[in-house]
Amino acid sequence: MLVQGIFLGISLSFLIGPLLFAIVEAGISQGFRAGVSVASGIWTSDVLYVLAAFYGIEAMEALVALPDFKLWAGILGGLLLFGFGLGSLLKAKGPVESPDTPQLQHVTKASKTYLWWWVRGFLLNTINPGTVFFWLGIVSAVVVPSGWTKQEMLVFFGGMMGTLVITDTSKAWAAKKLRKFLTPRHTSQIQRGIGWLMIGFGVFLGIRAFF
């Protein structure tokens, strides 16, 4: 159970998507703590879904079964990604902080945005129909057929979440290290690229909701 959870967590951590780009963008533009703030918002959302799997699997199934759930969830998630992507583009046009900026000034500025980065990660993961279907699929395809007890489920999900915490923290750390080698122009270009990617994911998610 622990090994299965770890391997599933590793597989999930290597998926290329808006969550990965959100962590990288925060790490490059604001540093390690901002990247971890985004990741912690994602973890909080995942823990809530795990709790729902523990105590409310019927409620999750009922939610997915609601008329037009996929449509409205896809539209809302697409608009959220589009908005965050547009925000990244607008920030990329502004002045970019140099990697040589004194550490104290950087920490003071970044500390004001940690909550915002956390909210960003939380919303990106929560208001996403793919996340709902993912956790519902894990429970229905892995947990329920295995007939695990609550303690065994805790071991499985603990291994999975522990792996995600380690890998996401590593992503934020790597983004911070990469930041040292980037000029302000490079940072702006990366932020702009991530913004366009998020807009693309948002448009795709919105269009897919109609099919």
N, C-alpha and C positions, 0 to 999 in steps of 0.2 A: 504493500500500500504506500509506504513512504517512497520507495523507488519509483513507483508509477507516478506519484505526485511530483517528484523531482523532475522526471523526464518530461512530463507534460508541461511543467513550469518552464523548462529550458526551451521546449518547442515553441511555447507561446511567446517567450522573450525575444525570439529571433524573427517574429513576424514583422514585416515592414508595413507601417501604417501611421496614422495620425498621432497615436500615443507615443511611438518612438520619436517622431519628429518634434513633438511638444517637449519631450525631455531634452533632446539635443539642442533645440532652440534656446531653452531656458539656460542650459549649461554654458552655451557659447556666449549668449548675450549678457547674462547676469552672474554666472559662476556656479560652483558646485551646489551651494545651498538652494539656489533657485531651481536647479534641476531636480534635486531631491524633494523639493516642495511639490513640484508637479507630480513626481512619482508617488509621493505620499498621498496625494489626492486620489490617484488611481488606485492605490492599495486600499484606501478607505472605502472607495466604491466597491472594489472586489470583495472586501470583507462583508459588506452589507449584502451582496449577492450570495456569498457563502452562507450567511445567517438565514437568508431566505430559502436557500436549498436545505438547510437544517430543519427549519420550522415552518416553512410556508411553500413547499413545492407545489401544492394544489393551487395556492394563490398565484404563483408564477404562471402555471399552466392556464389558469383562468384569465390572467392578464393578456397572455399571448393569443388566447382564443377570442378576445373581444373583437367586434366588427371593426375593420379598418385599422387595427392596431399597427400592422406593418406599415401602412400608408402614412399615418400621422407621425409615428415614431421616426420613420425614415425622413419625412419632411423636416421635423423638428431637429433631428440630428444633423441633417444636411445644412440647415440654416445655421446651426451652431458652429459647425466646421467652417462654413463660408465666412461667418463673422470673425472667427479667430484668425483665419487666413488673411482676411482683409486687414485686420488689426496688425498682423505681422508685416504686411506690405507698407502700411502707413508708418510703423515704427522704423522700418528699414530706410525710409526717406529722411528721417531726422538725423541729428548728430549722433554718431556712434562713439561710445566710450573707448578710449585707447587701452590696450592691455597694460600700458605703462602707468595708468592712473594709480595714485597712491591707494594702498589696500584699505586704509581707514575710510576714505571717501567712497570707495566701491562698496564696502560693507554697509555704510550708512544708507546709501541709495538703494541697495538690493534689499535691505531689511524691510523697507516700506512696501515691497512688492511680493514678499513671500506668501502672504495670504492670497493675493491675486493668483499667483502661480498654482497654489494648492487648489483653489476654486476651479481654475482652468483644467487641471488634471482630473478633478472629481467630475466636472460636467462632461468632459470629453468621453469619459468612460461610462458614466451613468446614462446620459441621454444618447444612447446608441443602441438601436435594436439588435445589432450584432452581438453586443455584450449579453443581452437578455437571452438570446437564442444560444449563445455559447455556453452559459452556465446551465441553462435548461438541458442542453445536449449532454453536458458532462454528467449531470445527475441521472438523466434517463438512460444514457448509453453506457455509463461506467459504474456509477454508485449503486443505482437500484438493482441492476442485474447481478451485481456482486453480493448483494444481501448483507452489506456491512452494517455493523452497529454504529451508534453515534460516536463511540470512542475510535473505531476504525476509520470512520469518515473524518474525524478530527486529525488523525495521523496523515491521511491522504491530502486533505486540504492544507494542513500545516506544512507538509513538504512542498506543496505547490506554491503557496504564498511565500514561504521562506526563500525559495529559489527565485521568485519574481523580485523580492526585496533586494537580494544580492545582485542580480543581473541589472536591475534598473538603477541601483546605486552605482554600479560599475559604468553604466552608460553616462550618467551625470558626471562622474569623475573623469571619464575619457573626454567628454565634451569640454570640461574645464581645462584639461591638459592641452587639447587642441587649440583652445582659445589663445594660449600663449604664443602660438606661431602664426596667428592671423593678424593682418593689418585691419584697421577700421573698415576699409573698403571691402576686404574679404568677408568680414563679419556681416556687413550690410548685404552683400550678395547672397550669403548663405541664408540669412533671415528672409530675404526676398524669395529665394527659391523654396524655402519651407512654407512660406505664405501661399505661394502658387500651388504647391502640392496639397495643402490643406483645402484650398478652394476647390481643387480638382476632386479630392475625396468627397467634399461636401456636395458638389454637383452630381457626382456619381451616385452617392447615397440617396439623394433626392430623386434622381431619375429612376433608380432601381426600385424605389418604393411603389412605383406605379405598375410594376410587372411582377 
